[in-house]
Amino acid sequence: MDRVEALITRLAPVPICDECIVERLHLAALHQASQRTRELAGQRGYERTTAECATCGQPKSVVRRCRR
Ligand SMILES: [Zn+2]
């Protein structure tokens, strides 16, 4: 499990946007987060949707871990 996945899992079922992932993990670039969240969204147990990010409060493209 990488840091992006670990963060999303820790926050579950609360959604987080790519920008906040970058900020929380001190990543160098936004695409590092968005690439990983898109990968995760294709996997079972994760969903990517447009919703209010729980961290910044903005309506954005967020990812969250859903219950199985
Ligand atoms: Zn956010």
N, CA, C, O and the ligand as a Tripos MOL2 file, in Angstrom:
@<TRIPOS>MOLECULE
protein
  273   271    69     0     0
PROTEIN
NO_CHARGES

@<TRIPOS>ATOM
      1 N           0.8480   -1.2010    0.0000 N.3       1 MET1
      2 CA          0.0000    0.0000    0.0000 C.3       1 MET1
      3 C           0.8840    1.2530    0.0000 C.2       1 MET1
      4 O           1.8080    1.3700    0.8050 O.2       1 MET1
      5 N           0.5930    2.1780   -0.9030 N.am      2 ASP2
      6 CA          1.3990    3.4030   -0.9660 C.3       2 ASP2
      7 C           0.7810    4.4790   -0.0770 C.2       2 ASP2
      8 O          -0.2630    4.2620    0.5370 O.2       2 ASP2
      9 N           1.4230    5.6220   -0.0140 N.am      3 ARG3
     10 CA          0.9800    6.6790    0.9000 C.3       3 ARG3
     11 C          -0.3740    7.2520    0.5310 C.2       3 ARG3
     12 O          -1.1670    7.5950    1.4070 O.2       3 ARG3
     13 N          -0.6450    7.3590   -0.7790 N.am      4 VAL4
     14 CA         -1.9360    7.8920   -1.2170 C.3       4 VAL4
     15 C          -3.0570    6.9600   -0.7690 C.2       4 VAL4
     16 O          -4.0680    7.3960   -0.2170 O.2       4 VAL4
     17 N          -2.8570    5.6840   -1.0160 N.am      5 GLU5
     18 CA         -3.8540    4.7050   -0.6290 C.3       5 GLU5
     19 C          -4.0320    4.6590    0.8910 C.2       5 GLU5
     20 O          -5.1490    4.5360    1.3940 O.2       5 GLU5
     21 N          -2.9290    4.7580    1.5990 N.am      6 ALA6
     22 CA         -2.9790    4.7270    3.0640 C.3       6 ALA6
     23 C          -3.7740    5.9170    3.6120 C.2       6 ALA6
     24 O          -4.5450    5.7710    4.5610 O.2       6 ALA6
     25 N          -3.5810    7.0910    3.0090 N.am      7 LEU7
     26 CA         -4.3010    8.2850    3.4530 C.3       7 LEU7
     27 C          -5.7930    8.1270    3.2080 C.2       7 LEU7
     28 O          -6.6020    8.4160    4.0900 O.2       7 LEU7
     29 N          -6.1620    7.6740    2.0240 N.am      8 ILE8
     30 CA         -7.5720    7.4990    1.6760 C.3       8 ILE8
     31 C          -8.2250    6.4760    2.6020 C.2       8 ILE8
     32 O          -9.3670    6.6460    3.0290 O.2       8 ILE8
     33 N          -7.4950    5.4320    2.8990 N.am      9 THR9
     34 CA         -8.0100    4.3920    3.7860 C.3       9 THR9
     35 C          -8.2100    4.9250    5.1990 C.2       9 THR9
     36 O          -9.1840    4.5880    5.8730 O.2       9 THR9
     37 N          -7.2790    5.7570    5.6350 N.am     10 ARG10
     38 CA         -7.3620    6.3250    6.9760 C.3      10 ARG10
     39 C          -8.5730    7.2470    7.1030 C.2      10 ARG10
     40 O          -9.2090    7.3060    8.1550 O.2      10 ARG10
     41 N          -8.8880    7.9690    6.0190 N.am     11 LEU11
     42 CA         -9.9870    8.9270    6.0420 C.3      11 LEU11
     43 C         -11.3530    8.2830    5.8290 C.2      11 LEU11
     44 O         -12.3770    8.8670    6.1850 O.2      11 LEU11
     45 N         -11.3750    7.0920    5.2570 N.am     12 ALA12
     46 CA        -12.6180    6.4240    4.8620 C.3      12 ALA12
     47 C         -13.6660    6.4220    5.9610 C.2      12 ALA12
     48 O         -13.3310    6.2100    7.1270 O.2      12 ALA12
     49 N         -14.9410    6.6560    5.6140 N.am     13 PRO13
     50 CA        -15.5000    6.8260    4.2700 C.3      13 PRO13
     51 C         -15.5600    8.2920    3.8210 C.2      13 PRO13
     52 O         -16.3520    8.6400    2.9460 O.2      13 PRO13
     53 N         -14.7350    9.1360    4.4080 N.am     14 VAL14
     54 CA        -14.7220   10.5540    4.0760 C.3      14 VAL14
     55 C         -13.9430   10.7790    2.7740 C.2      14 VAL14
     56 O         -12.8490   10.2400    2.6090 O.2      14 VAL14
     57 N         -14.4990   11.5710    1.8500 N.am     15 PRO15
     58 CA        -13.8050   11.8020    0.5770 C.3      15 PRO15
     59 C         -12.7310   12.8870    0.6630 C.2      15 PRO15
     60 O         -12.8110   13.7840    1.5030 O.2      15 PRO15
     61 N         -11.7360   12.7990   -0.2030 N.am     16 ILE16
     62 CA        -10.6790   13.8140   -0.2610 C.3      16 ILE16
     63 C         -10.3440   14.0880   -1.7280 C.2      16 ILE16
     64 O         -10.3720   13.1830   -2.5610 O.2      16 ILE16
     65 N         -10.0230   15.3570   -2.0330 N.am     17 CYS17
     66 CA         -9.6880   15.7080   -3.4140 C.3      17 CYS17
     67 C          -8.1880   15.5740   -3.6530 C.2      17 CYS17
     68 O          -7.4010   15.4580   -2.7140 O.2      17 CYS17
     69 N          -7.8100   15.5930   -4.9280 N.am     18 ASP18
     70 CA         -6.4020   15.4170   -5.2900 C.3      18 ASP18
     71 C          -5.5110   16.5010   -4.6830 C.2      18 ASP18
     72 O          -4.4070   16.2270   -4.2120 O.2      18 ASP18
     73 N          -6.0140   17.7350   -4.7030 N.am     19 GLU19
     74 CA         -5.2270   18.8550   -4.1650 C.3      19 GLU19
     75 C          -4.9090   18.6490   -2.6790 C.2      19 GLU19
     76 O          -3.7990   18.9200   -2.2230 O.2      19 GLU19
     77 N          -5.8950   18.1710   -1.9490 N.am     20 CYS20
     78 CA         -5.6730   17.9610   -0.5170 C.3      20 CYS20
     79 C          -4.7420   16.7810   -0.2660 C.2      20 CYS20
     80 O          -3.9850   16.7800    0.7040 O.2      20 CYS20
     81 N          -4.7950   15.7890   -1.1260 N.am     21 ILE21
     82 CA         -3.8570   14.6610   -1.0110 C.3      21 ILE21
     83 C          -2.4330   15.1720   -1.1950 C.2      21 ILE21
     84 O          -1.5300   14.8020   -0.4450 O.2      21 ILE21
     85 N          -2.2390   16.0270   -2.2020 N.am     22 VAL22
     86 CA         -0.9230   16.6160   -2.4550 C.3      22 VAL22
     87 C          -0.4340   17.3780   -1.2290 C.2      22 VAL22
     88 O           0.7270   17.2730   -0.8330 O.2      22 VAL22
     89 N          -1.3470   18.1490   -0.6370 N.am     23 GLU23
     90 CA         -0.9820   18.9550    0.5230 C.3      23 GLU23
     91 C          -0.6630   18.0920    1.7410 C.2      23 GLU23
     92 O           0.3320   18.3130    2.4310 O.2      23 GLU23
     93 N          -1.5140   17.1160    1.9890 N.am     24 ARG24
     94 CA         -1.3340   16.2710    3.1700 C.3      24 ARG24
     95 C          -0.0680   15.4210    3.0870 C.2      24 ARG24
     96 O           0.5920   15.1670    4.0950 O.2      24 ARG24
     97 N           0.2560   14.9890    1.8770 N.am     25 LEU25
     98 CA          1.4090   14.0960    1.7230 C.3      25 LEU25
     99 C           2.6660   14.8220    1.2510 C.2      25 LEU25
    100 O           3.7160   14.2060    1.0660 O.2      25 LEU25
    101 N           2.5500   16.1380    1.0580 N.am     26 HIS26
    102 CA          3.6700   16.9550    0.5880 C.3      26 HIS26
    103 C           4.2550   16.4140   -0.7170 C.2      26 HIS26
    104 O           5.4700   16.2990   -0.8730 O.2      26 HIS26
    105 N           3.3610   16.0870   -1.6440 N.am     27 LEU27
    106 CA          3.8080   15.6020   -2.9510 C.3      27 LEU27
    107 C           4.2960   16.7790   -3.7810 C.2      27 LEU27
    108 O           3.9090   17.9250   -3.5500 O.2      27 LEU27
    109 N           5.1450   16.4810   -4.7420 N.am     28 ALA28
    110 CA          5.7370   17.5360   -5.5600 C.3      28 ALA28
    111 C           4.7640   18.0750   -6.6010 C.2      28 ALA28
    112 O           4.8050   19.2620   -6.9280 O.2      28 ALA28
    113 N           3.8930   17.2240   -7.1240 N.am     29 ALA29
    114 CA          3.0110   17.6690   -8.2010 C.3      29 ALA29
    115 C           1.6250   17.0460   -8.0920 C.2      29 ALA29
    116 O           1.4380   15.9410   -7.5820 O.2      29 ALA29
    117 N           0.6620   17.8150   -8.5990 N.am     30 LEU30
    118 CA         -0.7300   17.3710   -8.5420 C.3      30 LEU30
    119 C          -0.9520   16.0690   -9.3060 C.2      30 LEU30
    120 O          -1.7390   15.2180   -8.8930 O.2      30 LEU30
    121 N          -0.2430   15.9280  -10.4270 N.am     31 HIS31
    122 CA         -0.4810   14.7270  -11.2360 C.3      31 HIS31
    123 C          -0.0690   13.4460  -10.5200 C.2      31 HIS31
    124 O          -0.5550   12.3640  -10.8490 O.2      31 HIS31
    125 N           0.8290   13.5660   -9.5380 N.am     32 GLN32
    126 CA          1.2040   12.3770   -8.7600 C.3      32 GLN32
    127 C           0.0030   11.8330   -8.0020 C.2      32 GLN32
    128 O          -0.1920   10.6220   -7.9030 O.2      32 GLN32
    129 N          -0.8000   12.7520   -7.4690 N.am     33 ALA33
    130 CA         -1.9920   12.3400   -6.7320 C.3      33 ALA33
    131 C          -3.0990   11.9060   -7.6780 C.2      33 ALA33
    132 O          -3.7290   10.8690   -7.4670 O.2      33 ALA33
    133 N          -3.3400   12.7000   -8.7270 N.am     34 SER34
    134 CA         -4.4690   12.3880   -9.6100 C.3      34 SER34
    135 C          -4.2630   11.0840  -10.3760 C.2      34 SER34
    136 O          -5.2150   10.3500  -10.6420 O.2      34 SER34
    137 N          -3.0240   10.8080  -10.7220 N.am     35 GLN35
    138 CA         -2.7270    9.5500  -11.4180 C.3      35 GLN35
    139 C          -3.0560    8.3600  -10.5120 C.2      35 GLN35
    140 O          -3.6540    7.3760  -10.9460 O.2      35 GLN35
    141 N          -2.6620    8.4700   -9.2770 N.am     36 ARG36
    142 CA         -2.8790    7.3840   -8.3160 C.3      36 ARG36
    143 C          -4.3670    7.2380   -7.9580 C.2      36 ARG36
    144 O          -4.8690    6.1210   -7.8340 O.2      36 ARG36
    145 N          -5.0700    8.3710   -7.7930 N.am     37 THR37
    146 CA         -6.4880    8.2740   -7.4330 C.3      37 THR37
    147 C          -7.3000    7.6950   -8.5870 C.2      37 THR37
    148 O          -8.2920    7.0000   -8.3700 O.2      37 THR37
    149 N          -6.8690    7.9890   -9.8230 N.am     38 ARG38
    150 CA         -7.5700    7.4060  -10.9780 C.3      38 ARG38
    151 C          -7.3590    5.8980  -11.0340 C.2      38 ARG38
    152 O          -8.2700    5.1410  -11.3690 O.2      38 ARG38
    153 N          -6.1570    5.4800  -10.7050 N.am     39 GLU39
    154 CA         -5.8720    4.0470  -10.6520 C.3      39 GLU39
    155 C          -6.7300    3.3620   -9.5880 C.2      39 GLU39
    156 O          -7.3400    2.3190   -9.8220 O.2      39 GLU39
    157 N          -6.7510    3.9840   -8.4200 N.am     40 LEU40
    158 CA         -7.5110    3.4080   -7.3130 C.3      40 LEU40
    159 C          -9.0020    3.3550   -7.6170 C.2      40 LEU40
    160 O          -9.6950    2.4140   -7.2310 O.2      40 LEU40
    161 N          -9.4900    4.3910   -8.3240 N.am     41 ALA41
    162 CA        -10.9130    4.4650   -8.6330 C.3      41 ALA41
    163 C         -11.3570    3.3020   -9.5160 C.2      41 ALA41
    164 O         -12.5320    2.9360   -9.5310 O.2      41 ALA41
    165 N         -10.4170    2.7300  -10.2450 N.am     42 GLY42
    166 CA        -10.7530    1.5910  -11.0810 C.3      42 GLY42
    167 C         -10.7720    0.2830  -10.3060 C.2      42 GLY42
    168 O         -11.1380   -0.7670  -10.8350 O.2      42 GLY42
    169 N         -10.3760    0.3680   -9.0560 N.am     43 GLN43
    170 CA        -10.3250   -0.8370   -8.2440 C.3      43 GLN43
    171 C         -11.5600   -0.9710   -7.3780 C.2      43 GLN43
    172 O         -12.2470    0.0070   -7.0850 O.2      43 GLN43
    173 N         -11.8210   -2.1770   -6.9830 N.am     44 ARG44
    174 CA        -12.9500   -2.4650   -6.1290 C.3      44 ARG44
    175 C         -12.7280   -1.8310   -4.7540 C.2      44 ARG44
    176 O         -11.6420   -1.9200   -4.1810 O.2      44 ARG44
    177 N         -13.7650   -1.1990   -4.2470 N.am     45 GLY45
    178 CA        -13.6530   -0.6130   -2.9160 C.3      45 GLY45
    179 C         -13.3440    0.8720   -2.9280 C.2      45 GLY45
    180 O         -13.3740    1.5240   -1.8840 O.2      45 GLY45
    181 N         -13.0400    1.4240   -4.1340 N.am     46 TYR46
    182 CA        -12.7540    2.8550   -4.2280 C.3      46 TYR46
    183 C         -13.6830    3.4870   -5.2440 C.2      46 TYR46
    184 O         -14.0410    2.8620   -6.2420 O.2      46 TYR46
    185 N         -14.0730    4.7260   -4.9900 N.am     47 GLU47
    186 CA        -14.8540    5.4050   -6.0080 C.3      47 GLU47
    187 C         -14.4000    6.8400   -6.1510 C.2      47 GLU47
    188 O         -14.0260    7.4960   -5.1790 O.2      47 GLU47
    189 N         -14.4410    7.3210   -7.4040 N.am     48 ARG48
    190 CA        -14.0790    8.6880   -7.7230 C.3      48 ARG48
    191 C         -15.3610    9.3770   -8.1490 C.2      48 ARG48
    192 O         -16.0700    8.9030   -9.0370 O.2      48 ARG48
    193 N         -15.6490   10.4830   -7.5180 N.am     49 THR49
    194 CA        -16.9070   11.1640   -7.7810 C.3      49 THR49
    195 C         -16.7360   12.6650   -7.5610 C.2      49 THR49
    196 O         -15.7180   13.1020   -7.0240 O.2      49 THR49
    197 N         -17.7150   13.4460   -7.9700 N.am     50 THR50
    198 CA        -17.6770   14.8660   -7.6910 C.3      50 THR50
    199 C         -18.5150   15.1220   -6.4440 C.2      50 THR50
    200 O         -19.7230   14.8860   -6.4310 O.2      50 THR50
    201 N         -17.8640   15.6010   -5.4170 N.am     51 ALA51
    202 CA        -18.5340   15.8370   -4.1500 C.3      51 ALA51
    203 C         -17.7420   16.8760   -3.3660 C.2      51 ALA51
    204 O         -16.6760   17.3220   -3.7900 O.2      51 ALA51
    205 N         -18.2870   17.2460   -2.2190 N.am     52 GLU52
    206 CA        -17.5910   18.2160   -1.3820 C.3      52 GLU52
    207 C         -16.4470   17.5060   -0.6680 C.2      52 GLU52
    208 O         -16.6540   16.5240    0.0450 O.2      52 GLU52
    209 N         -15.2490   18.0170   -0.8700 N.am     53 CYS53
    210 CA        -14.0890   17.4480   -0.1990 C.3      53 CYS53
    211 C         -14.2010   17.7560    1.2990 C.2      53 CYS53
    212 O         -14.4700   18.8930    1.6860 O.2      53 CYS53
    213 N         -13.9970   16.7560    2.1150 N.am     54 ALA54
    214 CA        -14.1490   16.9320    3.5540 C.3      54 ALA54
    215 C         -13.0180   17.7630    4.1540 C.2      54 ALA54
    216 O         -13.1570   18.3060    5.2500 O.2      54 ALA54
    217 N         -11.9110   17.8620    3.4440 N.am     55 THR55
    218 CA        -10.7540   18.5800    3.9650 C.3      55 THR55
    219 C         -10.7890   20.0680    3.6220 C.2      55 THR55
    220 O         -10.5830   20.9080    4.4980 O.2      55 THR55
    221 N         -11.0510   20.4060    2.3380 N.am     56 CYS56
    222 CA        -11.0470   21.8200    1.9390 C.3      56 CYS56
    223 C         -12.4580   22.3860    1.7790 C.2      56 CYS56
    224 O         -12.6220   23.5990    1.6500 O.2      56 CYS56
    225 N         -13.4800   21.5220    1.7840 N.am     57 GLY57
    226 CA        -14.8540   21.9920    1.6990 C.3      57 GLY57
    227 C         -15.3100   22.4350    0.3220 C.2      57 GLY57
    228 O         -16.4050   22.9780    0.1760 O.2      57 GLY57
    229 N         -14.4760   22.2070   -0.7000 N.am     58 GLN58
    230 CA        -14.8150   22.6220   -2.0630 C.3      58 GLN58
    231 C         -15.4430   21.4500   -2.8290 C.2      58 GLN58
    232 O         -15.0610   20.2940   -2.6460 O.2      58 GLN58
    233 N         -16.4170   21.7760   -3.6930 N.am     59 PRO59
    234 CA        -16.9480   20.7170   -4.5510 C.3      59 PRO59
    235 C         -15.9360   20.3830   -5.6380 C.2      59 PRO59
    236 O         -15.6520   21.2070   -6.5070 O.2      59 PRO59
    237 N         -15.4010   19.1880   -5.5850 N.am     60 LYS60
    238 CA        -14.3180   18.7980   -6.4780 C.3      60 LYS60
    239 C         -14.4250   17.3390   -6.8380 C.2      60 LYS60
    240 O         -15.3040   16.6150   -6.3680 O.2      60 LYS60
    241 N         -13.4990   16.9260   -7.6910 N.am     61 SER61
    242 CA        -13.3830   15.5190   -7.9970 C.3      61 SER61
    243 C         -12.6620   14.8580   -6.8180 C.2      61 SER61
    244 O         -11.4870   15.1220   -6.5660 O.2      61 SER61
    245 N         -13.3650   14.0250   -6.1270 N.am     62 VAL62
    246 CA        -12.8130   13.4170   -4.9140 C.3      62 VAL62
    247 C         -12.7300   11.8970   -5.0600 C.2      62 VAL62
    248 O         -13.3440   11.3020   -5.9450 O.2      62 VAL62
    249 N         -11.9710   11.3060   -4.1880 N.am     63 VAL63
    250 CA        -11.8890    9.8500   -4.1470 C.3      63 VAL63
    251 C         -12.1660    9.4130   -2.7150 C.2      63 VAL63
    252 O         -11.7800   10.0880   -1.7610 O.2      63 VAL63
    253 N         -12.8320    8.2860   -2.5810 N.am     64 ARG64
    254 CA        -13.0410    7.7680   -1.2470 C.3      64 ARG64
    255 C         -13.1010    6.2520   -1.2730 C.2      64 ARG64
    256 O         -13.3600    5.6280   -2.3020 O.2      64 ARG64
    257 N         -12.8600    5.7020   -0.1380 N.am     65 ARG65
    258 CA        -12.9430    4.2650    0.0030 C.3      65 ARG65
    259 C         -14.3460    3.9320    0.5080 C.2      65 ARG65
    260 O         -14.7970    4.4780    1.5150 O.2      65 ARG65
    261 N         -15.0110    3.0580   -0.1790 N.am     66 CYS66
    262 CA        -16.3600    2.7000    0.2430 C.3      66 CYS66
    263 C         -16.3380    1.3640    0.9690 C.2      66 CYS66
    264 O         -15.4100    0.5660    0.8370 O.2      66 CYS66
    265 N         -17.3810    1.1570    1.7290 N.am     67 ARG67
    266 CA        -17.4770   -0.1120    2.4450 C.3      67 ARG67
    267 C         -17.7800   -1.2280    1.4700 C.2      67 ARG67
    268 O         -18.4840   -1.0280    0.4800 O.2      67 ARG67
    269 N         -17.2610   -2.3710    1.7460 N.am     68 ARG68
    270 CA        -17.5050   -3.5010    0.8620 C.3      68 ARG68
    271 C         -18.7620   -4.2210    1.2700 C.2      68 ARG68
    272 O         -19.1390   -5.2090    0.6410 O.2      68 ARG68
    273 ZN         -9.8620   19.1300   -0.8490 Zn       69 ZN69
@<TRIPOS>BOND
     1     1     2 1
     2     2     3 1
     3     3     4 2
     4     3     5 am
     5     5     6 1
     6     6     7 1
     7     7     8 2
     8     7     9 am
     9     9    10 1
    10    10    11 1
    11    11    12 2
    12    11    13 am
    13    13    14 1
    14    14    15 1
    15    15    16 2
    16    15    17 am
    17    17    18 1
    18    18    19 1
    19    19    20 2
    20    19    21 am
    21    21    22 1
    22    22    23 1
    23    23    24 2
    24    23    25 am
    25    25    26 1
    26    26    27 1
    27    27    28 2
    28    27    29 am
    29    29    30 1
    30    30    31 1
    31    31    32 2
    32    31    33 am
    33    33    34 1
    34    34    35 1
    35    35    36 2
    36    35    37 am
    37    37    38 1
    38    38    39 1
    39    39    40 2
    40    39    41 am
    41    41    42 1
    42    42    43 1
    43    43    44 2
    44    43    45 am
    45    45    46 1
    46    46    47 1
    47    47    48 2
    48    47    49 am
    49    49    50 1
    50    50    51 1
    51    51    52 2
    52    51    53 am
    53    53    54 1
    54    54    55 1
    55    55    56 2
    56    55    57 am
    57    57    58 1
    58    58    59 1
    59    59    60 2
    60    59    61 am
    61    61    62 1
    62    62    63 1
    63    63    64 2
    64    63    65 am
    65    65    66 1
    66    66    67 1
    67    67    68 2
    68    67    69 am
    69    69    70 1
    70    70    71 1
    71    71    72 2
    72    71    73 am
    73    73    74 1
    74    74    75 1
    75    75    76 2
    76    75    77 am
    77    77    78 1
    78    78    79 1
    79    79    80 2
    80    79    81 am
    81    81    82 1
    82    82    83 1
    83    83    84 2
    84    83    85 am
    85    85    86 1
    86    86    87 1
    87    87    88 2
    88    87    89 am
    89    89    90 1
    90    90    91 1
    91    91    92 2
    92    91    93 am
    93    93    94 1
    94    94    95 1
    95    95    96 2
    96    95    97 am
    97    97    98 1
    98    98    99 1
    99    99   100 2
   100    99   101 am
   101   101   102 1
   102   102   103 1
   103   103   104 2
   104   103   105 am
   105   105   106 1
   106   106   107 1
   107   107   108 2
   108   107   109 am
   109   109   110 1
   110   110   111 1
   111   111   112 2
   112   111   113 am
   113   113   114 1
   114   114   115 1
   115   115   116 2
   116   115   117 am
   117   117   118 1
   118   118   119 1
   119   119   120 2
   120   119   121 am
   121   121   122 1
   122   122   123 1
   123   123   124 2
   124   123   125 am
   125   125   126 1
   126   126   127 1
   127   127   128 2
   128   127   129 am
   129   129   130 1
   130   130   131 1
   131   131   132 2
   132   131   133 am
   133   133   134 1
   134   134   135 1
   135   135   136 2
   136   135   137 am
   137   137   138 1
   138   138   139 1
   139   139   140 2
   140   139   141 am
   141   141   142 1
   142   142   143 1
   143   143   144 2
   144   143   145 am
   145   145   146 1
   146   146   147 1
   147   147   148 2
   148   147   149 am
   149   149   150 1
   150   150   151 1
   151   151   152 2
   152   151   153 am
   153   153   154 1
   154   154   155 1
   155   155   156 2
   156   155   157 am
   157   157   158 1
   158   158   159 1
   159   159   160 2
   160   159   161 am
   161   161   162 1
   162   162   163 1
   163   163   164 2
   164   163   165 am
   165   165   166 1
   166   166   167 1
   167   167   168 2
   168   167   169 am
   169   169   170 1
   170   170   171 1
   171   171   172 2
   172   171   173 am
   173   173   174 1
   174   174   175 1
   175   175   176 2
   176   175   177 am
   177   177   178 1
   178   178   179 1
   179   179   180 2
   180   179   181 am
   181   181   182 1
   182   182   183 1
   183   183   184 2
   184   183   185 am
   185   185   186 1
   186   186   187 1
   187   187   188 2
   188   187   189 am
   189   189   190 1
   190   190   191 1
   191   191   192 2
   192   191   193 am
   193   193   194 1
   194   194   195 1
   195   195   196 2
   196   195   197 am
   197   197   198 1
   198   198   199 1
   199   199   200 2
   200   199   201 am
   201   201   202 1
   202   202   203 1
   203   203   204 2
   204   203   205 am
   205   205   206 1
   206   206   207 1
   207   207   208 2
   208   207   209 am
   209   209   210 1
   210   210   211 1
   211   211   212 2
   212   211   213 am
   213   213   214 1
   214   214   215 1
   215   215   216 2
   216   215   217 am
   217   217   218 1
   218   218   219 1
   219   219   220 2
   220   219   221 am
   221   221   222 1
   222   222   223 1
   223   223   224 2
   224   223   225 am
   225   225   226 1
   226   226   227 1
   227   227   228 2
   228   227   229 am
   229   229   230 1
   230   230   231 1
   231   231   232 2
   232   231   233 am
   233   233   234 1
   234   234   235 1
   235   235   236 2
   236   235   237 am
   237   237   238 1
   238   238   239 1
   239   239   240 2
   240   239   241 am
   241   241   242 1
   242   242   243 1
   243   243   244 2
   244   243   245 am
   245   245   246 1
   246   246   247 1
   247   247   248 2
   248   247   249 am
   249   249   250 1
   250   250   251 1
   251   251   252 2
   252   251   253 am
   253   253   254 1
   254   254   255 1
   255   255   256 2
   256   255   257 am
   257   257   258 1
   258   258   259 1
   259   259   260 2
   260   259   261 am
   261   261   262 1
   262   262   263 1
   263   263   264 2
   264   263   265 am
   265   265   266 1
   266   266   267 1
   267   267   268 2
   268   267   269 am
   269   269   270 1
   270   270   271 1
   271   271   272 2
@<TRIPOS>SUBSTRUCTURE
     1 MET1         2 RESIDUE 1 A MET
     2 ASP2         6 RESIDUE 1 A ASP
     3 ARG3        10 RESIDUE 1 A ARG
     4 VAL4        14 RESIDUE 1 A VAL
     5 GLU5        18 RESIDUE 1 A GLU
     6 ALA6        22 RESIDUE 1 A ALA
     7 LEU7        26 RESIDUE 1 A LEU
     8 ILE8        30 RESIDUE 1 A ILE
     9 THR9        34 RESIDUE 1 A THR
    10 ARG10       38 RESIDUE 1 A ARG
    11 LEU11       42 RESIDUE 1 A LEU
    12 ALA12       46 RESIDUE 1 A ALA
    13 PRO13       50 RESIDUE 1 A PRO
    14 VAL14       54 RESIDUE 1 A VAL
    15 PRO15       58 RESIDUE 1 A PRO
    16 ILE16       62 RESIDUE 1 A ILE
    17 CYS17       66 RESIDUE 1 A CYS
    18 ASP18       70 RESIDUE 1 A ASP
    19 GLU19       74 RESIDUE 1 A GLU
    20 CYS20       78 RESIDUE 1 A CYS
    21 ILE21       82 RESIDUE 1 A ILE
    22 VAL22       86 RESIDUE 1 A VAL
    23 GLU23       90 RESIDUE 1 A GLU
    24 ARG24       94 RESIDUE 1 A ARG
    25 LEU25       98 RESIDUE 1 A LEU
    26 HIS26      102 RESIDUE 1 A HIS
    27 LEU27      106 RESIDUE 1 A LEU
    28 ALA28      110 RESIDUE 1 A ALA
    29 ALA29      114 RESIDUE 1 A ALA
    30 LEU30      118 RESIDUE 1 A LEU
    31 HIS31      122 RESIDUE 1 A HIS
    32 GLN32      126 RESIDUE 1 A GLN
    33 ALA33      130 RESIDUE 1 A ALA
    34 SER34      134 RESIDUE 1 A SER
    35 GLN35      138 RESIDUE 1 A GLN
    36 ARG36      142 RESIDUE 1 A ARG
    37 THR37      146 RESIDUE 1 A THR
    38 ARG38      150 RESIDUE 1 A ARG
    39 GLU39      154 RESIDUE 1 A GLU
    40 LEU40      158 RESIDUE 1 A LEU
    41 ALA41      162 RESIDUE 1 A ALA
    42 GLY42      166 RESIDUE 1 A GLY
    43 GLN43      170 RESIDUE 1 A GLN
    44 ARG44      174 RESIDUE 1 A ARG
    45 GLY45      178 RESIDUE 1 A GLY
    46 TYR46      182 RESIDUE 1 A TYR
    47 GLU47      186 RESIDUE 1 A GLU
    48 ARG48      190 RESIDUE 1 A ARG
    49 THR49      194 RESIDUE 1 A THR
    50 THR50      198 RESIDUE 1 A THR
    51 ALA51      202 RESIDUE 1 A ALA
    52 GLU52      206 RESIDUE 1 A GLU
    53 CYS53      210 RESIDUE 1 A CYS
    54 ALA54      214 RESIDUE 1 A ALA
    55 THR55      218 RESIDUE 1 A THR
    56 CYS56      222 RESIDUE 1 A CYS
    57 GLY57      226 RESIDUE 1 A GLY
    58 GLN58      230 RESIDUE 1 A GLN
    59 PRO59      234 RESIDUE 1 A PRO
    60 LYS60      238 RESIDUE 1 A LYS
    61 SER61      242 RESIDUE 1 A SER
    62 VAL62      246 RESIDUE 1 A VAL
    63 VAL63      250 RESIDUE 1 A VAL
    64 ARG64      254 RESIDUE 1 A ARG
    65 ARG65      258 RESIDUE 1 A ARG
    66 CYS66      262 RESIDUE 1 A CYS
    67 ARG67      266 RESIDUE 1 A ARG
    68 ARG68      270 RESIDUE 1 A ARG
    69 ZN69       273 GROUP 0 **** ****
